[in-house]
């Protein structure tokens, strides 16, 4: 553990205590703190803590170097552990942070581990790379490059092999050159997202270094070196563009909004020229698809040295952030253009691509109803494209089979939604015709034909003012709309089909499973072992069972019997109202002679009937004046077997004479 400390009180104590108390154990730790010429009580507190942790804490005192690079390098030179973690003296760790991060590195053979960061005191921490655990990734196929601070776990052998150290001639950005190079050379990167590892503290005295910078010069000193690092190590293509994306957005925006606007006119002009020259190797037309419209516009103004327009855009962004109201859009020919400054201004001639927000527009949707009734799925809810008011609405429902990509658009009824959207953007936009109601009959949904077996994802093609955005629905549901899988047996002209309406994991969107791709029907049927003669009808054999299917065609679920001689009989199941329990009675007195075997049948799905108990006595009745009986029959296979026969008159008389 390497900690660079400069005027770090009162944060330093908690920082070091959080390391000393790590669950990984002190025997696995060394803490190296470099006091970089502090003038507050940092040196005194470090000496005190050395007495508290004499075998754990190693303190180095040096003259102030002007930045964190020299003390970090001094600590790294002194480190002897397999891994090294750089921690700022005003931050602290979660109790299990190092144990979890080291375990992740060892299990996956990775050189760098990022632990989830949490902002404290109003400090904003990066989040995009911490949405899920990533046991092994790299800098090109993840968002790790969007956090270039050094508060990470590094395999020390990686740093020594490539002689990586923090540059000491930079006021800021030194961490980007160190971490960026480490990322590029690393044999795998891990991300721990399910535990709060690092608490990133906002200092009340605004002592965090990057918060003190008001001149663009420090940023213009490190940014060209970062660009060179990328150009030298990453060939042109998607990988380079992935890294460039970060710098063309974050660094350019920060320099313009946090430094450039505070400088005098002459310095602003020089800064703009230098910035344009620095970013030119990273930018090309193909980058537009990666960038937001605001970033495209900002870069256009930078690249064309349009200083006045750039400063006006900065003021516009600041006002936008203050008002928290989204910018209106111009919708034309299926595209949406944000009404940012200078849109369609002939004097500036800025391309429309700098304003195109079509792909960025958010979609709002909610489902109020989603249920199967017979062969029909009923859906209702609302959907609209943020900032596009509901005029000339053309919304449709879309079913798309996941594997084949086959899709069908189905019409919906557009319903009124007065007041919708009034709770956002201070009510600036109205969406009073965003509702929809749809019925999907699986027997006709495929252009008049039945839907084929498959997983049919349900989407809404939300259309208004010539613009259409397609979105999966179900993740936002009314409280009384269940996301639990509902399986039904549906009667169609082709016979009984298994249909399940369910929500996907983890996103919670609705999908129709037709044909048991993920959800089997048979587990929804069951037979009880208790078979008896009905109390009110001693020649009726009574079965009990369960059926948890949401829908069932009338008369489709039956006990089906056959006697091996061509005779068959079916007896329908009757479900108790409001429960999954059912009973079914076999009218034994109506069965012809033979040994009857059978099953519970629902279309092509069958369950064996339970074996009859030997304790089940015979049933007796008369048919056309002659005595008949039914009793359990021996079955070598151990299944249900019922013998139905006439009573032999000779045998009956003989028994009486005895």
N, C-alpha and C positions, 0 to 999 in steps of 0.2 A: 504494500500500500504506500503510495507516494502522495504527500500532501504539500502543496506550495501554500505558504501562509504569509499574508501581508496585511497588517492591521485588521486582524480577523476576529477581534473580540466584539461581542460576547459569543459569537457563533462557534468559535474554535473548540470550546469544551465539549459541546454536544457532538460536534463532528468526530473528535477523537474517541469519545466514549462510545459512539455508535459503532466504531470499528473494533474497539477492544472487546465489546460484548457480542461480537458476531458468533452465530451458532456453529460456524466451522471450527471454532476452538482456537485458543491463543497459541497452541503448539504449531498451528499451521500458518501463523501470521508473523509478519514484521511490519511495523509502521515507521516510515521514514518521513519526518516533517522537516521541511526546509524553511526557516524563518528568513524572509527576504528583506531584512532591514526594517522591520516594523518599528513604528514610533508610538504605538499605544501600549497595551498591556500584554501583547501577544507573546513576547519573549519570556516574560515572567511566568505567564500561565503555562508555557511549554516546559519550563524548568520544573514547575510544580507537578505537572502531569508525568514528567520523567520519573519522579519519585513514586507516583501512584502505579505506574506501569514500567518498572525498571528493566525488565527483561524483554519488553515488547516494543517500547517507544524509543526511537533513535532520533535525536534532534540535531540539526545542523544550522548554525547561525552564519549569515553572510551579509555583506553590504547590499543595499538595495540595487537591484538590477533594472528596475523600470518595467518589469512585466513578469508573467508567470513562466516563461520559457526556461530561463536559467535555473530557477529552483527546481522545476520539474526534471530538467536534465541532470542536475546534481543528485536528485533522489533516485533517478533511474540508474545512474552510474553506480550508486551504492547498493541497489537492490540485488538480491541473490535468489529470490523465489522463482518458482516455475512460471508463475503468472504475476502480472503487475496491474494494479488498478490505480488510476489517477483520480484523486478526489479533491475538489476545491474546499478550502477551509471553512467556508460558510454553508456548506451543504452537509448532509448526513445520510447514512444508509439504513435501510430496513434490516431488522435483526437477522434474517436468513439470506440476505442478498448474496454474499460471497459464496456461501455453501451451494446455493442454487446455481449460480453462474459458473462456478468451477465444475460442478457436476455436469452441467450442460456441455461445457467445453470438452471434458474427458469422455463423455458418452458419445460425442459426435466427432471428435478429433478436429475441432475447429480452433482457429487462432484468435478470434475476437468474439466476445460475448457482450451484447447490449442488454442491459437490465431496464425494465420499465421505469420511466421517470415521472415524477409527480411534482407539479409546481406548488410552491408554498408562499403565502403572503402576497398572492396576486401575480407571481411570476408564471409565465406561460411555458409549459413544457411540450416538446414535440410528441405527437400521438400517432401519426400515420404508420409508423413502423412497428407499433406495439398493439396491433389489433388481434394478433394471435401469436402463440408460440411458434417459433421457426427453429427447429433443431439444427438445420444446416441450409444456408442460403449463400448468396454472394452479393456483391455490390450492384450488379446489373439486373438482377431479377427480384429485387426487394426495394423497400423504401429506406434502407439503412443510411444511404448517402444524405438523407435529409436531416441527419443529426451528426454533425462533425465536431462536437465537443469531445474532449478526451476522457470523459467520465465513463469508462468502459473497462472491461477486463481484457488484457492483452497477454498472449503467450510471449514471454520475454525472449524466447529464442527467435521469434519472428522479428522483433525489434532489433536484436543484436545482429542477426544474419544480414539484415538490410541497412544496418547502421542508422536507424531512424532516431532522430532527435528533433526537438522543437527549435525552429529558427529563432535566434535571439535578437534579430534586427527588426522585428515587427512589433508594433504596439497592439495590434489585433490581427486575427486571421492565422496566427501561428498554429492553432489547433487544426485548422483545415488542411494545412500542408502536411502535418504529422499524421492525422487520422486518415486523410484521403489516401496518402501513400500506403499506410498500413492496410486499408481496405483493399487496395489494388493488388497488394502482394499476398494477402491472407489466403491460406488454404482452408476456406470455409469460414462462415460467420454464423453465429447463433443469436437468437433473440428470445429473451425471457419476458413474456408479457403477462403471465398470470400471477405476478407478485410485484408489489411496489418496492423496487430495489433502491432507487436513488431519489432523495427528496431535494429538489432544486429550489433554493431559498432566494427570495427577493429581499435584498438588504434594505433596511429602513433608511440608511444613510445614502442609498443609491450608489453604493460602493462597487457594484458589479462593473467590471471594466467596460464592457460594451455599452453600458448605459451612460458612460461619461464622454463618449466620443462625439464631438460636434463638427469636426473637420472631415472632409472627404479624403484628405491625403492619406491617412492610415489605411483606408480601404483600397485606395488606388495603388497602394504599394504591394499589398498581398494578392489582390485579385489577378493581376497579370501572371504571377507565379503559379497560382492555382490553375489558370488556363493553360499555361505551359506544361504543368504536370499532366493534365488530361491529354493534351495533344501528343506528348511524348510517350505516354503509356497506353493509350486507347486508340485504336484505328478508327477512321470514319465509319459511321454506321449507327445502328440502334443503341449500342452500348455507350458510345460517346455522347449521343443525343440525350440519353437517360441522365448522365451526369451533368451535361450542360443545362438541362432543364432547371435544375436547382439554382445554378448561378445566374441564369438569365431571368429568374423570377425573384428569388430571395435577395441576392446581393444587389441587383440593380434597383429593386424597390427600396431596400434599406438605404442605399447610398443617396437616391434621389429624395426620398421623403424625410430622412433623418439627418442628412448632411448638406446636400446641394442647396436646398431651399434656404439655409441659414447663411450662405456665403454671399460675398459681394458680387456684383455683376461680372466683373472681369474674371474672378476666380470661377464663377459658375460656367462661363464660356470655356475656360481652359479645362475644367473638370469634365464637361460634356464631351469635348473632343477626345480627351483621354479615355473616357469610359467607352465611347463609340469604337475607338480603335482597339480597346481591350477585348470587347465582346465579339468583334467582327468574325474571328476564326470559329466561333462556336455557333453562330447563327446561320441558318439557311431556310429557304422557303418551307422545307419539309418539317421544320420545327413547329410550324403553326398548329398542327393537329395536337401537339402536346401542351400548348400554352393556352391560358385563358385569354379571353378577348382583351381584358384590361392589360395583361402582360404584353400581348401583341401590339396594342396601341402604344404602350409605354416604350417598348423597344423601337417601334417605328419612329417615334419622336426623338429618341436618343440617337438612333442611327442616322437620322437626317438633320441632326443638330438643331432641332426646333425647340429652342430653350423656352421661349415665352409660352408656347403651347404645353410644354412639359410642366412648367410651374403651375399653369392653370389646371392641368390634370391632377397634380398633387393636391391642390386646394379642393378640387372636386372630390377626390378620394377621401380627404379628411372630413369634408362635410357629409359625404355618404356614410362614413363610419359613425359620425356623430348622430345623424338622423335615424339610422338603422331602417331606412326605407329603400327597397330595391328600386333600381333604375327602370323606367318604362322602356318598352321595346317597340320597334317598328317591325311589323310582320308583313312580309312581301314574298310572294311566290314560294311559300313553304319554308322560308328562312326568317329568323328573328335577329334583329340588329339592335344592340343596346344604344340608347340615346345618350351616349357619352359625348363629351365636348367634341365639336367639329365634325359630327356625322353629316355626310353629304354636303360639307362646306366646300364650294368650288374653289375658294381661294387657297385651301390647304390640300385638296385632292388626296385625302387619305383613303386607301382602299377599304372597301366594305369588309374585307376579311378581318380587319382590325376591330370590327364591331360585332362580328357574327357570334352570337351566344346560343345558337340553336341547340348545340350539344350540351350546353351548360345549364339550360333551363331545368329547374326542378319540377317534379311531378308530384302533385298531392292527390291522394286517393284514400278511400275507406270503403269497406264492404259492410253493408247493413244486413244482408241476407245471403246465405249460401246453404242450400239444402236440396237433397234429392227427393223427388216425389215420383214414384213409378220410374219411367225411363227418362224423366225430365229433370234437369238441373235448373234451379231457380236462383238467380243472382240479382242483387240490387246494391246500389251504393252511389258514390260520386267519384269523379276524377277530373282534374283540370291541370293545365300547364301553368306553372307559376308565371305571373306577369302577362299572360295571354288571356284576355277577357273572353267570356263564353259567347261569342258572336259567330254565326254561321257554323254551328256545331255539327261535326261529322263523326262523332265517336262511335266505334264498333267494338264488339267483343272478338277476340282472336283465340283460336285453339291451335296449338302447334305441337305435333308429336315430337318428342324429345330426340329420338334416335334418327328418324328419317328426315325430320325437318318439314314434313308435310303440314300445311296450315290451312285453316278456313276462317274467313271473316264472317261474323254473324251480326245482323242488325240488332240494335238495342232501342228501347224507348227512352227518349231524352226527357228527363223530369226536372222540374224547377227546384232550385236550392237557394231560396232568398237568404241573404245575409252571409252566405258562405265566403270565407276569406276576410271577413271584417276584423278578425283578431290578429291579422298580420299586416305589415306595411302601412299601419295606421289607416287601414281601410281604403287605400289608394286604388286598389283593383277590385272589380266585381266579377263574381263567378256564379251568376244566378240561374244558369241553365247547365249545371255540371252533373246532374243526377242521371243515373241510368238504371233500367230494369231489363233483364235478359232472361230468356228461357232457352235452354239447350236440350233438345230431344236427341239422345244419342242414336236413335233409329233413323234420323234424317239430317243430322248436322253436317255430314260430309256431302254438301251439295245435293241433298235429297236422298243420300244413301247413308247406311249406318256407319258410325265411326269404327275404324279398325281397332283391333287390340293394340294397346300401347300406353305410354304415359303422355297424356295430353295436358301440357302446361297451359294455364289460363291467363290471358293478358287482356289489357284494355288498350286499344289504339285510340288515344285521346286526340280528338281533332277539333280545331277552332281557327277561324281566320286563315284557312289554307295550310296551317301548320299541323303536323301530326307527330305525336310521340307515343311510342309503345312501351308499356310498363307491365310487369307482372303484378298481379293483385292478390291480396290476402294478408300481407304483412301488417297492414293496418286494418283492424276489424272492430266493429262495435262490440261492446262488452258482452252482449248476449249471442254473439256469433262464435261458435266453437271452432277451434282449429284441430280438434281431435279427429282422427281418421274415422270415416263412416262408410261401412261396406254394405252394399245392397245387392240383392238378386233381382235382376231386371228382366221382365218378360218382353221379348221382341219377336219379330217374325222369324228370326233365326233360332229361336229358343231362348232359354234362360241364360243371361250373361252376368258375370261378376263385375260390379262397378264400385270403385272406392273413391270418395272425395276426401282428399287429405291435404295437409300443408307440409311443405318441404322444410328440411332442417339444413342450416340454421335460420334461413330467411323467412320462413313462415308463409310462403306463397301457395295458392291453391293449384292443385293438379288433379286430374281425373285419371285414375288407374283403371283401365279397361282390360280385363283379361288376366288378372292376378300377376302382374309383373313384379309388384312389391308386396301386395296384400292378398293373402290366400283367403278363400271363402270358407273352406271346410272347418277351420278352427272356430267358426261362429256357430257350428252345429254340434250338439252332443246328445247322447242317449243315457238315461239313468239305468242302473242295474236292476231296479225293482220293477218286476213285471208281475201283475196280479190279475185275477178275475175281478171284474167290476162288481162292487157291492150291490148296485142296483140292477145289474144285468149279468148273471153268473155265466153266460155264454159269450161274454165280450171280454177279450184280453186287452188290458189297459197298459199302455206304455207312457212313460214320462220322459221329458228331455228339455233341452234349452235351445233357443235360436236367438242370437244377438244381432241378426241382420236388421238393418234399418228399414229395409223394404223387402217385400216378399210377394210375388204374384199369387193371387187367389188360387188355391188348390194345387200349387206347384210342389209344396213339400208334403210328401206322402210316405207311408209305410207300404212298401211294395213287396208282395209275396209271390212265390211260384212253387209248384209242387213237383217239378222235374218231368211232368208228363204233358206239358203244354198249357196247363191252366195257370192263370195269373189273377191277382186281385190287388187293388190299391185302396188305401184308406187315408183320407186327408188329415193333416195335422191342424189342430185348433190352438192358437196361441192365446194365453190369458191376457186380457186387456191391461196395458201398461207395464207388463213384465216380459221377461225373455222366456218364461216357463211355458211349456206346451204339454198337452196330452193328446193321445190318439188311441182310438179303440178299434180293435180288429174284431169284426163280427164273425166269430168262428162258426156259428151255426149256418152261415151261408156258404162256407167253403166246401168244395168237392172233396172227395177222398184223396188221400195222399199224405206224404210228409212234406210239410211246407217250410220253406226257408225264405229269408228275406233280408231287407235292408231299408234304412231310411234314405230316401232319394229326393234330390232336388236337381232336376235336369240331369247333367252328367256327373254330378257330385253324389257320392254314396257313402253311407256309414253302416257298418254291420249292426244288426240288432243284437241285443244282449242274449246270452245263453239263458235258457229257462232253468229255474231251480228244480232240483229233484223233489223238493218239498211242495211244489205246486201241484195240487190235486187235479184230477180230471174234471172236465166239464161234461155234463150229460144233457141231452135234449132229445126230442122226438121229431122226426121228419117223416111226414106222410104215414104216421102211425108206427114208424119203426124207430127203435132206440139207436142213437148215435152218441159218440163221445170224442173228446179231444184231450190229449195229454202230451207232456214233454216226450220227445223221441230221442233216442240215442244218436249222437252225431260224433263221428270219429274226429272231426275237425274242431269240435268244441264250440260251434256256433249255435245260433238259434235254429231249433228244429221242433216242429209241432206236428204230431200225428193226428189226423182226422180220419175217423173210421166208423163203420156201422158196428153195432154190438151183435155178436153171433148169438142167434136165438138158441141154438143147441147148447152152446157153452153156458149161456145164461140159465137155461133149465137145469143143466147138470149141476151147476153151482147151487141152485136152490134145493135140489134133491139131497145134496150132501148136507 
